[in-house]
Amino acid sequence: ANASTEGTPCATDPPGAVRGPSVQRLKLGGNRLGSEGAVLLARGLAQNPPLLQLKVNRNAIGDDGVVALAQALHSNSTLTSLSLEGNSFGEPGVAALSSSVALSSTLAVLQ
């Protein structure tokens, strides 16, 4: 992960608060997350973390997981790269990704 070692305050934090390092690149390829794991990841992604790259290739993610990730992109304004290579999703997943990519202002790479 490319993270700062020093915390920095955020405008919404109380005075004196310091945030720790944040993850910008997350590589989870080949971890058998499945659709259930992808749905959980999507929940976090929808919270708009400072994540720039997410690699979840070769994780047996089906349509439910891909649709959840695609929907999370609607509220995410930081992710620039998403890798889904080697997963087993079909038309519903492709359709959801297609519409989300068209609406995303930041996603530049989809694999």
KOLVOLUM-571405 format. One record per residue (C-alpha): residue number from 1; x, y, z; residue in one letter. Coordinates in nm, 2 decimals, always signed. Layout:
  resi       X       Y       Z  resn
   NUM       X       Y       Z     A
...
This chain:
  resi       X       Y       Z  resn
     1   +0.00   +0.00   +0.00     A
     2   +0.11   +0.35   -0.07     N
     3   +0.03   +0.52   +0.26     A
     4   +0.17   +0.81   +0.45     S
     5   +0.34   +0.73   +0.78     T
     6   +0.22   +1.05   +0.94     E
     7   -0.15   +1.12   +1.02     G
     8   -0.31   +1.43   +0.89     T
     9   -0.62   +1.60   +1.03     P
    10   -0.93   +1.61   +0.82     C
    11   -1.17   +1.91   +0.79     A
    12   -1.45   +1.71   +0.95     T
    13   -1.25   +1.58   +1.24     D
    14   -1.27   +1.75   +1.59     P
    15   -0.98   +1.99   +1.68     P
    16   -0.66   +1.80   +1.76     G
    17   -0.77   +1.48   +1.59     A
    18   -0.52   +1.30   +1.37     V
    19   -0.60   +1.04   +1.11     R
    20   -0.36   +0.75   +1.05     G
    21   -0.23   +0.62   +0.72     P
    22   -0.49   +0.53   +0.46     S
    23   -0.48   +0.25   +0.20     V
    24   -0.47   +0.37   -0.16     Q
    25   -0.41   +0.03   -0.34     R
    26   -0.57   -0.29   -0.23     L
    27   -0.47   -0.62   -0.41     K
    28   -0.68   -0.92   -0.31     L
    29   -0.64   -1.14   -0.62     G
    30   -0.68   -1.51   -0.58     G
    31   -0.84   -1.50   -0.23     N
    32   -1.17   -1.68   -0.31     R
    33   -1.38   -1.39   -0.19     L
    34   -1.68   -1.50   -0.39     G
    35   -1.98   -1.28   -0.44     S
    36   -2.04   -1.25   -0.06     E
    37   -1.69   -1.10   -0.01     G
    38   -1.74   -0.87   -0.30     A
    39   -2.07   -0.74   -0.15     V
    40   -1.88   -0.67   +0.17     L
    41   -1.61   -0.49   -0.01     L
    42   -1.87   -0.29   -0.21     A
    43   -2.02   -0.16   +0.12     R
    44   -1.68   -0.02   +0.22     G
    45   -1.62   +0.12   -0.13     L
    46   -1.95   +0.30   -0.12     A
    47   -1.83   +0.49   +0.19     Q
    48   -1.58   +0.66   -0.05     N
    49   -1.25   +0.57   +0.11     P
    50   -0.93   +0.72   -0.03     P
    51   -0.88   +0.39   -0.23     L
    52   -0.74   +0.45   -0.58     L
    53   -0.69   +0.09   -0.70     Q
    54   -0.88   -0.23   -0.62     L
    55   -0.77   -0.56   -0.76     K
    56   -1.01   -0.85   -0.69     V
    57   -0.91   -1.07   -0.99     N
    58   -0.95   -1.45   -0.97     R
    59   -1.19   -1.45   -0.67     N
    60   -1.49   -1.65   -0.80     A
    61   -1.70   -1.33   -0.79     I
    62   -2.04   -1.38   -0.97     G
    63   -2.31   -1.14   -1.08     D
    64   -2.43   -1.05   -0.73     D
    65   -2.08   -0.94   -0.62     G
    66   -2.01   -0.75   -0.95     V
    67   -2.34   -0.58   -0.94     V
    68   -2.27   -0.47   -0.58     A
    69   -1.93   -0.34   -0.67     L
    70   -2.08   -0.15   -0.97     A
    71   -2.34   +0.01   -0.76     Q
    72   -2.08   +0.12   -0.51     A
    73   -1.91   +0.31   -0.79     L
    74   -2.21   +0.54   -0.81     H
    75   -2.12   +0.70   -0.47     S
    76   -1.74   +0.66   -0.50     N
    77   -1.54   +0.95   -0.63     S
    78   -1.18   +0.82   -0.57     T
    79   -1.14   +0.48   -0.73     L
    80   -0.94   +0.51   -1.06     T
    81   -0.87   +0.14   -1.13     S
    82   -1.08   -0.18   -1.08     L
    83   -0.95   -0.52   -1.18     S
    84   -1.21   -0.80   -1.20     L
    85   -1.02   -1.04   -1.44     E
    86   -1.07   -1.41   -1.40     G
    87   -1.41   -1.39   -1.22     N
    88   -1.72   -1.57   -1.33     S
    89   -1.99   -1.31   -1.39     F
    90   -2.23   -1.28   -1.69     G
    91   -2.47   -1.04   -1.85     E
    92   -2.61   -0.88   -1.53     P
    93   -2.26   -0.80   -1.40     G
    94   -2.15   -0.66   -1.74     V
    95   -2.46   -0.45   -1.77     A
    96   -2.42   -0.31   -1.42     A
    97   -2.05   -0.23   -1.48     L
    98   -2.13   -0.07   -1.81     S
    99   -2.37   +0.18   -1.66     S
   100   -2.15   +0.25   -1.36     S
   101   -1.84   +0.32   -1.57     V
   102   -2.04   +0.56   -1.79     A
   103   -2.14   +0.76   -1.48     L
   104   -1.80   +0.75   -1.30     S
   105   -1.59   +1.06   -1.31     S
   106   -1.28   +0.89   -1.18     T
   107   -1.26   +0.53   -1.29     L
   108   -1.01   +0.52   -1.58     A
   109   -0.91   +0.15   -1.58     V
   110   -1.14   -0.15   -1.58     L
   111   -0.99   -0.49   -1.63     Q
